[in-house]
Amino acid sequence: MKLSDSFTIQASKADVWSVFMDVEKLSGCVPGCKEVKMSSPTRYEASMEVKIQFMTIQFRVTGELKEAVEGEALQVEMTGQPVALAGLFRNQLHLQLIEEQPGTTRVQYEMDLQMTGRLASLGDILMKGTVKKKAEEFATNVQTLFQSSQEIYN
């Protein structure tokens, strides 16, 4: 399942990049992320909880920064295994930062999500709606993070 979209943040490209490279700060913006720990400078492990209409699924997730172009773009691969269901997911995320004007950055992303086992049996339509909703929540959380930090300094 492929999904692409973008959102705008009222912050400089350098500031947005620094948050995207800080796993602890960024994980606070990820809906359902319960715990995250770095296992190397480019690899992390997390536990997540995702609500899909009639059920809540807990995951153990491993993420790895595959490629980064300083201040411009990054590629991350996440692999997750549900705690109580058979199957797994793999998500390849490509993200690009585009400075629209000074102090305004557009985050453009593409995701390629693949699922196996019981996760796949939940259906593309149900999963696509959930993934899109979580991506929108993530965008809102990142925007709020920057609004909050601007209010502190003003």
DSSP file with accessible surface (Angstrom, degrees, kcal/mol):
  #  RESIDUE AA STRUCTURE BP1 BP2  ACC     N-H-->O    O-->H-N    N-H-->O    O-->H-N    TCO  KAPPA ALPHA  PHI   PSI    X-CA   Y-CA   Z-CA
    1    1 A M              0   0   43      0, 0.0   112,-3.2     0, 0.0     2,-0.4   0.000 360.0 360.0 360.0 127.1    0.0    0.0    0.0
    2    2 A K  E     +A  112   0A 149    110,-0.2     2,-0.3   108,-0.0   110,-0.2  -0.868 360.0 175.6-109.8 142.7    1.5    3.3   -1.0
    3    3 A L  E     +A  111   0A  20    108,-2.2   108,-3.4    -2,-0.4     2,-0.3  -0.993   1.7 177.2-144.9 134.5    0.6    6.6    0.5
    4    4 A S  E     +A  110   0A  82     -2,-0.3     2,-0.3   106,-0.2   106,-0.2  -0.992  15.6 133.3-139.2 149.0    2.0   10.1   -0.2
    5    5 A D  E     -A  109   0A  63    104,-1.9   104,-2.9    -2,-0.3     2,-0.3  -0.941  31.4-135.4-168.8-176.1    1.2   13.5    1.2
    6    6 A S  E     -A  108   0A  44     -2,-0.3     2,-0.3   102,-0.2   102,-0.2  -0.974   9.2-167.4-152.6 161.9    2.8   16.6    2.6
    7    7 A F  E     -A  107   0A  18    100,-1.9   100,-3.5    -2,-0.3     2,-0.4  -0.973  19.9-123.8-148.9 158.8    2.3   19.1    5.4
    8    8 A T  E     -A  106   0A  45     -2,-0.3     2,-0.4    98,-0.2    98,-0.2  -0.866  16.7-164.4-111.5 140.6    3.7   22.5    6.3
    9    9 A I  E     -A  105   0A   1     96,-3.0    96,-2.7    -2,-0.4     2,-2.0  -0.976  24.7-129.9-122.2 135.7    5.5   23.6    9.5
   10   10 A Q  S    S+     0   0  103     -2,-0.4     2,-0.3    94,-0.2    94,-0.3  -0.580  78.0  88.1 -83.5  75.8    6.1   27.1   10.5
   11   11 A A  S    S-     0   0    6     -2,-2.0    -2,-0.2    94,-0.0    94,-0.1  -0.967  83.8 -84.7-162.8 160.5    9.8   26.6   11.2
   12   12 A S     >  -     0   0   34     -2,-0.3     4,-2.4    91,-0.2     5,-0.2  -0.303  38.5-115.4 -69.9 157.3   13.1   26.7    9.4
   13   13 A K  H  > S+     0   0   41      1,-0.2     4,-2.8     2,-0.2     5,-0.2   0.895 116.8  54.4 -59.4 -39.8   14.3   23.7    7.4
   14   14 A A  H  > S+     0   0   69      1,-0.2     4,-2.2     2,-0.2    -1,-0.2   0.906 109.0  47.6 -63.8 -40.6   17.3   23.3    9.8
   15   15 A D  H  > S+     0   0   87      2,-0.2     4,-1.7     1,-0.2    -1,-0.2   0.907 112.7  48.4 -67.5 -41.6   15.0   23.3   12.8
   16   16 A V  H  X S+     0   0    0     -4,-2.4     4,-2.4     1,-0.2     5,-0.2   0.939 110.9  51.6 -63.3 -44.0   12.7   20.7   11.2
   17   17 A W  H  X S+     0   0   16     -4,-2.8     4,-1.7     1,-0.2    -2,-0.2   0.923 105.9  54.5 -58.8 -43.3   15.6   18.6   10.3
   18   18 A S  H  < S+     0   0   63     -4,-2.2     4,-0.4     1,-0.2    -1,-0.2   0.885 109.9  46.9 -63.3 -35.1   17.0   18.6   13.8
   19   19 A V  H >< S+     0   0    7     -4,-1.7     3,-1.3     1,-0.2     7,-0.4   0.923 110.1  52.2 -71.2 -41.7   13.7   17.3   15.2
   20   20 A F  H 3< S+     0   0   16     -4,-2.4    -1,-0.2     1,-0.3    -2,-0.2   0.775 110.6  49.2 -66.4 -21.9   13.4   14.6   12.5
   21   21 A M  T 3< S+     0   0   76     -4,-1.7     2,-0.8    -5,-0.2    -1,-0.3   0.497  94.9  81.1 -93.2  -3.3   17.0   13.4   13.5
   22   22 A D    <>  -     0   0   63     -3,-1.3     4,-2.8    -4,-0.4     5,-0.3  -0.837  62.7-169.4-104.4  97.1   16.1   13.4   17.2
   23   23 A V  H  > S+     0   0   34     -2,-0.8     4,-2.7     1,-0.2     5,-0.2   0.864  83.5  52.7 -58.9 -38.6   14.3   10.0   17.7
   24   24 A E  H  > S+     0   0  140      2,-0.2     4,-1.0     1,-0.2    -1,-0.2   0.934 113.8  41.6 -65.7 -45.3   13.2   10.9   21.3
   25   25 A K  H >4 S+     0   0  111      1,-0.2     3,-0.5     2,-0.2     4,-0.4   0.936 117.7  47.6 -64.2 -45.7   11.6   14.2   20.3
   26   26 A L  H >X S+     0   0   32     -4,-2.8     3,-2.0    -7,-0.4     4,-0.6   0.890 103.5  60.7 -66.0 -37.4   10.1   12.7   17.1
   27   27 A S  H >< S+     0   0   24     -4,-2.7     3,-0.9     1,-0.3     6,-0.3   0.827  94.7  64.3 -63.2 -27.6    8.7    9.7   18.9
   28   28 A G  T << S+     0   0   67     -4,-1.0    -1,-0.3    -3,-0.5    -2,-0.2   0.706 102.6  50.0 -66.0 -17.2    6.6   12.0   21.0
   29   29 A C  T <4 S+     0   0    5     -3,-2.0   112,-0.3    -4,-0.4    -1,-0.2   0.571  87.5  97.5 -94.5 -13.2    4.8   13.0   17.9
   30   30 A V  S X< S-     0   0   45     -3,-0.9     3,-2.0    -4,-0.6   105,-0.1  -0.691  81.3-120.9 -83.2 117.4    4.1    9.4   16.7
   31   31 A P  T 3  S+     0   0   18      0, 0.0     3,-0.1     0, 0.0    18,-0.1  -0.329  94.0  10.1 -58.5 129.7    0.6    8.4   17.6
   32   32 A G  T 3  S+     0   0   26      1,-0.3    17,-1.6    16,-0.1     2,-0.5   0.409  84.4 143.7  85.0  -2.1    0.6    5.3   19.8
   33   33 A C  E <   +B   48   0A  31     -3,-2.0    -1,-0.3    -6,-0.3    15,-0.2  -0.593  18.6 172.6 -75.2 119.2    4.4    5.3   20.4
   34   34 A K  E     +     0   0A 131     13,-2.9     2,-0.3    -2,-0.5    -1,-0.2   0.779  61.0   0.7 -96.9 -34.8    4.8    4.1   24.0
   35   35 A E  E     -B   47   0A 122     12,-1.3    12,-2.1     2,-0.0    -1,-0.3  -0.982  58.1-174.2-158.4 141.1    8.5    3.7   24.4
   36   36 A V  E     +B   46   0A  29     -2,-0.3     2,-0.4    10,-0.2    10,-0.2  -0.999   2.9 179.4-141.7 141.6   11.6    4.1   22.2
   37   37 A K  E     -B   45   0A 117      8,-2.7     8,-2.7    -2,-0.3     2,-0.4  -0.995  27.0-123.8-143.1 141.1   15.3    3.3   22.7
   38   38 A M  E     +B   44   0A  81     -2,-0.4     6,-0.3     6,-0.2    -2,-0.0  -0.657  21.1 179.6 -80.9 132.0   18.3    3.8   20.5
   39   39 A S  E    S-     0   0A  62      4,-2.2     5,-0.2     1,-0.4    -1,-0.1   0.548  76.9  -9.4-105.4 -14.1   20.3    0.7   19.8
   40   40 A S  E >  S-B   43   0A  42      3,-1.7     3,-1.1     0, 0.0    -1,-0.4  -0.938  86.0 -86.1-163.7 173.3   22.8    2.6   17.6
   41   41 A P  T 3  S+     0   0  123      0, 0.0     3,-0.0     0, 0.0    -3,-0.0   0.741 130.2  30.5 -62.4 -19.6   23.0    6.1   16.0
   42   42 A T  T 3  S+     0   0   64      1,-0.1    23,-2.9    22,-0.0     2,-0.4   0.320 115.0  65.4-119.3   7.2   20.9    4.9   13.0
   43   43 A R  E <   +BC  40  64A  91     -3,-1.1    -4,-2.2    21,-0.2    -3,-1.7  -0.988  53.1 172.8-136.5 141.0   18.7    2.2   14.6
   44   44 A Y  E     -BC  38  63A  43     19,-2.4    19,-2.6    -2,-0.4     2,-0.4  -0.952  19.4-145.0-141.7 162.2   16.0    2.2   17.3
   45   45 A E  E     +BC  37  62A  79     -8,-2.7    -8,-2.7    -2,-0.3     2,-0.3  -0.971  24.6 172.8-126.3 143.7   13.4   -0.1   18.8
   46   46 A A  E     -BC  36  61A  13     15,-2.8    15,-3.1    -2,-0.4     2,-0.4  -0.963  28.6-134.9-145.7 159.8   10.0    1.0   20.0
   47   47 A S  E     -BC  35  60A  36    -12,-2.1   -13,-2.9    -2,-0.3   -12,-1.3  -0.975  31.7-179.2-116.3 137.4    6.7   -0.3   21.3
   48   48 A M  E     -BC  33  59A  35     11,-2.2    11,-2.8    -2,-0.4     2,-0.4  -0.927  21.8-151.4-134.2 159.2    3.5    1.0   19.7
   49   49 A E  E     - C   0  58A  50    -17,-1.6     2,-0.5    -2,-0.3     9,-0.2  -0.998  14.6-171.5-133.7 125.6   -0.2    0.7   20.1
   50   50 A V  E     - C   0  57A  24      7,-3.0     7,-3.2    -2,-0.4     2,-0.6  -0.980  13.5-146.9-123.5 127.0   -2.5    1.2   17.1
   51   51 A K  E     - C   0  56A 130     -2,-0.5     2,-0.6     5,-0.2     5,-0.2  -0.830  14.0-174.5 -93.5 123.1   -6.2    1.4   17.3
   52   52 A I  E >   - C   0  55A   1      3,-3.2     3,-2.5    -2,-0.6     2,-0.7  -0.932  52.5 -83.8-120.5 101.5   -8.0    0.0   14.2
   53   53 A Q  T 3  S+     0   0  167     -2,-0.6    -1,-0.0     1,-0.3    -2,-0.0  -0.057 122.0  16.8  37.6 -82.8  -11.7    0.5   14.4
   54   54 A F  T 3  S+     0   0  143     -2,-0.7     2,-0.3    -3,-0.1    -1,-0.3   0.391 126.7  39.3-100.1   3.5  -12.7   -2.5   16.5
   55   55 A M  E <   -C   52   0A  53     -3,-2.5    -3,-3.2     2,-0.0     2,-0.5  -0.984  63.2-134.1-150.7 159.3   -9.4   -3.6   18.0
   56   56 A T  E     -C   51   0A  70     -2,-0.3     2,-0.5    -5,-0.2    -5,-0.2  -0.976  22.3-161.5-115.4 129.3   -6.1   -2.3   19.4
   57   57 A I  E     -C   50   0A   7     -7,-3.2    -7,-3.0    -2,-0.5     2,-0.4  -0.943   4.7-151.7-115.3 129.8   -2.9   -3.9   18.2
   58   58 A Q  E     -C   49   0A 103     -2,-0.5    25,-3.0    -9,-0.2    26,-0.4  -0.830  18.3-167.8 -98.8 139.9    0.4   -3.7   20.0
   59   59 A F  E     -CD  48  82A  11    -11,-2.8   -11,-2.2    -2,-0.4     2,-0.5  -0.939  25.6-144.7-127.2 149.6    3.7   -3.8   18.0
   60   60 A R  E     -CD  47  81A 139     21,-2.2    21,-2.4    -2,-0.3     2,-0.4  -0.972  36.0-166.7-104.3 124.2    7.3   -4.2   18.6
   61   61 A V  E     -CD  46  80A   5    -15,-3.1   -15,-2.8    -2,-0.5     2,-0.4  -0.921  19.8-164.8-121.9 140.2    9.0   -2.0   16.0
   62   62 A T  E     -CD  45  79A  43     17,-2.9    17,-2.8    -2,-0.4     2,-0.4  -0.984  13.9-170.8-118.9 131.3   12.5   -1.7   14.7
   63   63 A G  E     -CD  44  78A   0    -19,-2.6   -19,-2.4    -2,-0.4     2,-0.4  -0.939   4.3-171.6-122.8 146.5   13.5    1.4   12.7
   64   64 A E  E     -CD  43  77A  56     13,-2.1    13,-2.5    -2,-0.4     2,-0.8  -0.990  24.9-132.4-140.9 130.0   16.6    2.1   10.8
   65   65 A L  E     + D   0  76A  39    -23,-2.9    11,-0.2    -2,-0.4     3,-0.1  -0.726  28.6 178.1 -76.8 110.9   17.8    5.2    9.1
   66   66 A K  E     +     0   0A 100      9,-2.4     2,-0.3    -2,-0.8    10,-0.2   0.820  62.4   0.2 -86.6 -35.5   18.8    3.9    5.7
   67   67 A E  E     - D   0  75A 113      8,-1.6     8,-2.8     2,-0.0     2,-0.4  -0.982  58.7-174.3-156.3 142.8   19.9    7.1    4.0
   68   68 A A  E     - D   0  74A  46     -2,-0.3     2,-0.6     6,-0.2     6,-0.2  -0.988  13.4-162.5-143.4 131.7   20.1   10.8    4.9
   69   69 A V  E >>  - D   0  73A  73      4,-3.1     3,-3.1    -2,-0.4     4,-1.8  -0.967  48.6-104.4-109.5 107.1   21.0   13.9    2.9
   70   70 A E  T 34 S-     0   0  154     -2,-0.6     4,-0.1     1,-0.3   -53,-0.0  -0.001  94.2 -10.8 -41.1 118.9   21.8   16.5    5.6
   71   71 A G  T 34 S+     0   0   15      1,-0.1    -1,-0.3   -57,-0.1   -54,-0.1   0.434 132.4  64.7  74.0   0.3   18.9   19.0    5.9
   72   72 A E  T <4 S-     0   0   83     -3,-3.1    25,-3.3     1,-0.4     2,-0.3   0.782 101.1 -12.0-120.7 -52.9   17.2   17.7    2.8
   73   73 A A  E  <  -DE  69  96A  30     -4,-1.8    -4,-3.1    23,-0.2    -1,-0.4  -0.989  46.0-167.7-155.7 156.6   15.9   14.1    2.8
   74   74 A L  E     -DE  68  95A  14     21,-2.4    21,-2.8    -2,-0.3     2,-0.4  -0.985  11.5-148.8-148.6 158.4   15.9   10.9    4.6
   75   75 A Q  E     -DE  67  94A  43     -8,-2.8    -9,-2.4    -2,-0.3    -8,-1.6  -0.999  18.8-178.3-129.7 126.5   14.9    7.3    4.1
   76   76 A V  E     -DE  65  93A  19     17,-2.5    17,-3.2    -2,-0.4     2,-0.5  -0.965  13.2-156.3-125.8 140.7   13.7    5.1    7.0
   77   77 A E  E     -DE  64  92A  38    -13,-2.5   -13,-2.1    -2,-0.4     2,-0.4  -0.982  12.3-170.9-117.6 127.6   12.7    1.5    7.1
   78   78 A M  E     -DE  63  91A  36     13,-2.8    13,-3.1    -2,-0.5     2,-0.4  -0.959   4.8-170.7-118.0 137.2   10.5    0.3    9.9
   79   79 A T  E     -DE  62  90A  40    -17,-2.8   -17,-2.9    -2,-0.4     2,-0.4  -0.995  10.2-175.6-126.0 131.5    9.6   -3.3   10.6
   80   80 A G  E     -DE  61  89A   1      9,-2.4     9,-2.5    -2,-0.4   -19,-0.2  -0.973  14.8-162.8-133.2 144.7    6.9   -4.2   13.1
   81   81 A Q  E     -D   60   0A 107    -21,-2.4   -21,-2.2    -2,-0.4     7,-0.2  -0.991  26.0-124.6-124.2 124.6    5.6   -7.4   14.6
   82   82 A P  E     -D   59   0A   4      0, 0.0   -23,-0.3     0, 0.0     5,-0.1  -0.397  13.8-137.0 -66.4 146.4    2.3   -7.5   16.4
   83   83 A V  S    S+     0   0   69    -25,-3.0   -24,-0.1     1,-0.2   -26,-0.0   0.899  98.2  21.1 -71.4 -40.2    2.4   -8.9   19.9
   84   84 A A  S    S+     0   0   99    -26,-0.4     2,-0.3     2,-0.1    -1,-0.2   0.308 114.6  69.8-116.8   9.9   -0.7  -11.0   19.7
   85   85 A L  S    S-     0   0   33      2,-0.1     2,-0.3    32,-0.0    32,-0.0  -0.936  78.4-114.9-125.6 152.2   -1.2  -11.5   16.0
   86   86 A A  S    S+     0   0   68     -2,-0.3    32,-1.5    -5,-0.1    33,-0.8  -0.607  76.4  48.4 -80.0 142.8    0.6  -13.5   13.4
   87   87 A G  E     - F   0 117A  17     -2,-0.3     2,-0.3    30,-0.2    30,-0.2  -0.677  62.8-129.0 125.6-177.4    2.2  -11.4   10.7
   88   88 A L  E     - F   0 116A  63     28,-0.6    28,-2.2    -2,-0.2     2,-0.3  -0.971   7.6-133.8-160.6 168.0    4.4   -8.3   10.3
   89   89 A F  E     -EF  80 115A  29     -9,-2.5    -9,-2.4    -2,-0.3     2,-0.4  -0.961   7.6-163.8-128.9 153.8    4.6   -5.0    8.6
   90   90 A R  E     -EF  79 114A  94     24,-2.5    24,-2.8    -2,-0.3     2,-0.5  -0.997   9.2-172.0-133.9 127.6    7.4   -3.3    6.7
   91   91 A N  E     -EF  78 113A  14    -13,-3.1   -13,-2.8    -2,-0.4     2,-0.6  -0.987   9.0-162.9-125.3 122.5    7.2    0.4    6.0
   92   92 A Q  E     -EF  77 112A  57     20,-2.1    20,-1.9    -2,-0.5     2,-0.5  -0.934  15.1-166.7-103.7 121.4    9.7    2.3    3.8
   93   93 A L  E     -EF  76 111A  32    -17,-3.2   -17,-2.5    -2,-0.6     2,-0.5  -0.942  10.9-170.9-115.0 126.3    9.4    6.0    4.3
   94   94 A H  E     -EF  75 110A  75     16,-2.7    16,-2.3    -2,-0.5     2,-0.4  -0.978  13.1-175.6-113.3 127.4   11.0    8.6    2.1
   95   95 A L  E     -EF  74 109A   9    -21,-2.8   -21,-2.4    -2,-0.5     2,-0.4  -0.975   7.8-172.3-129.8 136.7   10.8   12.1    3.4
   96   96 A Q  E     -EF  73 108A  91     12,-3.0    12,-2.9    -2,-0.4     2,-0.5  -0.992  13.8-146.0-130.4 137.6   11.9   15.4    1.8
   97   97 A L  E     - F   0 107A   1    -25,-3.3     2,-0.5    -2,-0.4    10,-0.2  -0.894  16.6-173.7-103.3 129.5   12.1   18.9    3.4
   98   98 A I  E     - F   0 106A  44      8,-2.7     8,-3.5    -2,-0.5     2,-0.8  -0.981  20.3-139.4-127.6 119.9   11.3   21.8    1.1
   99   99 A E  E     - F   0 105A 100     -2,-0.5     6,-0.2     6,-0.2   -87,-0.1  -0.691  19.9-179.4 -79.6 113.0   11.8   25.4    2.2
  100  100 A E  E    S-     0   0A  96      4,-1.7    -1,-0.2    -2,-0.8     5,-0.2   0.838  70.6 -24.7 -81.2 -35.7    8.8   27.2    0.8
  101  101 A Q  E >  S- F   0 104A 117      3,-1.3     3,-2.4    -3,-0.1    -1,-0.4  -0.933  96.2 -57.7-162.6 166.1    9.9   30.6    2.3
  102  102 A P  T 3  S+     0   0  119      0, 0.0   -90,-0.1     0, 0.0     3,-0.1  -0.310 127.6  12.0 -55.7 126.9   12.2   31.6    5.2
  103  103 A G  T 3  S+     0   0   33      1,-0.1     2,-0.4   -93,-0.0   -91,-0.2   0.510 111.1  93.6  84.1   6.4   10.7   30.1    8.3
  104  104 A T  E <   - F   0 101A   7     -3,-2.4    -4,-1.7   -94,-0.3    -3,-1.3  -0.984  50.3-177.6-134.7 122.9    8.2   27.8    6.5
  105  105 A T  E     -AF   9  99A   0    -96,-2.7   -96,-3.0    -2,-0.4     2,-0.5  -0.975  15.7-149.4-124.7 131.4    9.1   24.2    5.6
  106  106 A R  E     -AF   8  98A  63     -8,-3.5    -8,-2.7    -2,-0.4     2,-0.7  -0.854  10.2-152.2 -97.6 130.6    7.0   21.7    3.7
  107  107 A V  E     -AF   7  97A   0   -100,-3.5  -100,-1.9    -2,-0.5     2,-0.5  -0.920  14.2-171.4-102.4 113.8    7.5   18.0    4.7
  108  108 A Q  E     +AF   6  96A  64    -12,-2.9   -12,-3.0    -2,-0.7     2,-0.3  -0.917  10.3 177.8-108.5 131.8    6.7   15.8    1.7
  109  109 A Y  E     -AF   5  95A  18   -104,-2.9  -104,-1.9    -2,-0.5     2,-0.4  -0.958  22.5-164.0-138.6 155.3    6.6   12.0    2.3
  110  110 A E  E     -AF   4  94A 109    -16,-2.3   -16,-2.7    -2,-0.3     2,-0.4  -0.997  12.8-166.6-132.9 134.4    5.9    8.7    0.6
  111  111 A M  E     -AF   3  93A  26   -108,-3.4  -108,-2.2    -2,-0.4     2,-0.5  -0.961  11.4-166.1-121.5 141.9    5.3    5.5    2.4
  112  112 A D  E     -AF   2  92A  37    -20,-1.9   -20,-2.1    -2,-0.4     2,-0.5  -0.939  18.2-172.5-124.8 103.5    5.3    2.0    1.0
  113  113 A L  E     - F   0  91A  15   -112,-3.2     2,-0.4    -2,-0.5   -22,-0.2  -0.871   5.5-175.8-105.1 126.9    3.6   -0.3    3.6
  114  114 A Q  E     - F   0  90A  95    -24,-2.8   -24,-2.5    -2,-0.5     2,-0.3  -0.971   4.2-171.5-122.7 138.0    3.6   -4.0    3.2
  115  115 A M  E     - F   0  89A  27     -2,-0.4     2,-0.3   -26,-0.2   -26,-0.2  -0.949   4.3-171.5-129.5 150.8    1.8   -6.4    5.6
  116  116 A T  E >>  + F   0  88A  74    -28,-2.2     3,-0.9    -2,-0.3   -28,-0.6  -0.869  51.1   8.2-131.6 167.6    1.7  -10.2    6.0
  117  117 A G  H 3> S- F   0  87A  46     -2,-0.3     4,-1.4     1,-0.2     3,-0.4  -0.260 123.8 -12.0  67.5-146.2   -0.4  -12.6    8.0
  118  118 A R  H 3> S+     0   0  138    -32,-1.5     4,-0.7     1,-0.2    -1,-0.2   0.814 132.7  62.0 -61.7 -31.7   -3.4  -11.5   10.0
  119  119 A L  H X4 S+     0   0    1     -3,-0.9     3,-1.3   -33,-0.8     4,-0.3   0.944 104.3  48.0 -58.6 -45.9   -2.5   -7.9    9.6
  120  120 A A  H >< S+     0   0   42     -4,-0.6     3,-1.5    -3,-0.4    -1,-0.2   0.851 104.0  61.7 -64.0 -32.5   -2.9   -8.3    5.8
  121  121 A S  H 3< S+     0   0   78     -4,-1.4    -1,-0.3     1,-0.3    -2,-0.2   0.662  84.7  76.6 -70.9 -14.5   -6.2  -10.0    6.3
  122  122 A L  T << S-     0   0   28     -3,-1.3     4,-0.3    -4,-0.7    -1,-0.3   0.713 108.6-114.3 -68.4 -18.1   -7.6   -6.9    8.0
  123  123 A G    <>  -     0   0   27     -3,-1.5     4,-2.4    -4,-0.3     5,-0.2   0.284   6.4-101.4  98.1 140.6   -7.9   -5.4    4.5
  124  124 A D  H  > S+     0   0  104      2,-0.2     4,-3.3     1,-0.2     5,-0.3   0.878 117.2  53.2 -60.2 -42.3   -6.3   -2.6    2.5
  125  125 A I  H  > S+     0   0  157      2,-0.2     4,-2.1     1,-0.2    -1,-0.2   0.953 112.8  42.9 -64.3 -46.7   -9.3   -0.3    2.9
  126  126 A L  H  > S+     0   0   32     -4,-0.3     4,-1.8     1,-0.2    -1,-0.2   0.941 119.7  43.3 -63.4 -46.3   -9.4   -0.6    6.7
  127  127 A M  H  X S+     0   0   14     -4,-2.4     4,-3.1     2,-0.2     5,-0.2   0.907 111.3  53.7 -69.1 -40.4   -5.6   -0.3    7.0
  128  128 A K  H  X S+     0   0   97     -4,-3.3     4,-2.7    -5,-0.2     5,-0.2   0.919 109.0  49.5 -63.0 -41.4   -5.2    2.5    4.5
  129  129 A G  H  X S+     0   0   46     -4,-2.1     4,-2.3    -5,-0.3    -1,-0.2   0.916 113.6  46.2 -62.0 -41.4   -7.8    4.6    6.4
  130  130 A T  H  X S+     0   0   16     -4,-1.8     4,-2.6     2,-0.2    -2,-0.2   0.929 113.2  48.5 -67.3 -45.3   -6.0    4.0    9.7
  131  131 A V  H  X S+     0   0   26     -4,-3.1     4,-2.4     2,-0.2    -2,-0.2   0.930 112.5  48.7 -62.2 -44.5   -2.5    4.7    8.2
  132  132 A K  H  X S+     0   0   81     -4,-2.7     4,-2.2    -5,-0.2    -1,-0.2   0.933 112.0  49.1 -62.0 -43.2   -3.8    7.9    6.6
  133  133 A K  H  X S+     0   0  119     -4,-2.3     4,-2.3    -5,-0.2    -2,-0.2   0.918 111.9  48.1 -62.8 -43.9   -5.4    9.0    9.9
  134  134 A K  H  X S+     0   0   46     -4,-2.6     4,-2.5     2,-0.2    -1,-0.2   0.876 109.8  53.0 -66.2 -36.3   -2.2    8.3   11.9
  135  135 A A  H  X S+     0   0   13     -4,-2.4     4,-2.4    -5,-0.2    -1,-0.2   0.913 109.9  48.5 -64.6 -40.1   -0.1   10.2    9.3
  136  136 A E  H  X S+     0   0   91     -4,-2.2     4,-2.4     2,-0.2    -2,-0.2   0.907 111.1  49.9 -66.4 -40.3   -2.4   13.2    9.7
  137  137 A E  H  X S+     0   0   59     -4,-2.3     4,-2.6     2,-0.2    -2,-0.2   0.908 109.9  51.6 -63.1 -41.6   -2.2   12.9   13.5
  138  138 A F  H  X S+     0   0   36     -4,-2.5     4,-2.5     2,-0.2     5,-0.2   0.941 109.4  49.6 -59.9 -47.8    1.6   12.8   13.3
  139  139 A A  H  X S+     0   0   10     -4,-2.4     4,-2.6     1,-0.2    -2,-0.2   0.933 112.0  48.1 -58.4 -45.1    1.7   15.9   11.1
  140  140 A T  H  X S+     0   0   73     -4,-2.4     4,-2.6     1,-0.2    -1,-0.2   0.916 111.0  51.2 -62.3 -42.0   -0.5   17.8   13.6
  141  141 A N  H  X S+     0   0   58     -4,-2.6     4,-2.2  -112,-0.3    -1,-0.2   0.894 110.6  48.0 -64.7 -39.6    1.7   16.7   16.5
  142  142 A V  H  X S+     0   0    0     -4,-2.5     4,-2.0     2,-0.2    -2,-0.2   0.934 112.3  49.2 -66.9 -43.3    4.9   17.9   14.7
  143  143 A Q  H  X S+     0   0   56     -4,-2.6     4,-2.3    -5,-0.2    -2,-0.2   0.928 111.7  49.3 -60.7 -42.5    3.2   21.2   13.9
  144  144 A T  H  X S+     0   0   62     -4,-2.6     4,-2.9     1,-0.2     5,-0.2   0.886 105.5  58.0 -64.7 -39.0    2.1   21.6   17.5
  145  145 A L  H  X S+     0   0   56     -4,-2.2     4,-2.0     1,-0.2    -1,-0.2   0.932 110.5  42.8 -56.8 -44.9    5.6   20.8   18.8
  146  146 A F  H  X S+     0   0   14     -4,-2.0     4,-2.1     2,-0.2    -2,-0.2   0.891 112.7  52.1 -72.2 -36.9    7.0   23.7   16.8
  147  147 A Q  H  X S+     0   0   97     -4,-2.3     4,-2.1     1,-0.2    -2,-0.2   0.926 110.5  49.7 -62.8 -42.0    4.1   26.0   17.8
  148  148 A S  H  X S+     0   0   55     -4,-2.9     4,-1.6     1,-0.2    -2,-0.2   0.912 110.9  48.3 -63.8 -42.7    4.7   25.2   21.5
  149  149 A S  H  X S+     0   0   40     -4,-2.0     4,-1.5    -5,-0.2    -1,-0.2   0.870 110.2  52.1 -69.7 -32.3    8.5   25.8   21.2
  150  150 A Q  H  X S+     0   0   78     -4,-2.1     4,-1.2     1,-0.2    -1,-0.2   0.904 107.3  53.0 -67.5 -39.3    7.8   29.2   19.5
  151  151 A E  H  < S+     0   0  140     -4,-2.1    -1,-0.2     1,-0.2    -2,-0.2   0.865 106.0  54.3 -63.9 -34.2    5.5   30.2   22.3
  152  152 A I  H  < S+     0   0  131     -4,-1.6    -1,-0.2     1,-0.2    -2,-0.2   0.908 112.3  42.7 -65.8 -39.5    8.2   29.4   24.9
  153  153 A Y  H  <        0   0  189     -4,-1.5    -1,-0.2     0, 0.0    -2,-0.2   0.638 360.0 360.0 -85.5 -13.1   10.7   31.7   23.1
  154  154 A N     <        0   0  167     -4,-1.2    -3,-0.0    -3,-0.1    -4,-0.0  -0.500 360.0 360.0 -91.7 360.0    8.3   34.6   22.4
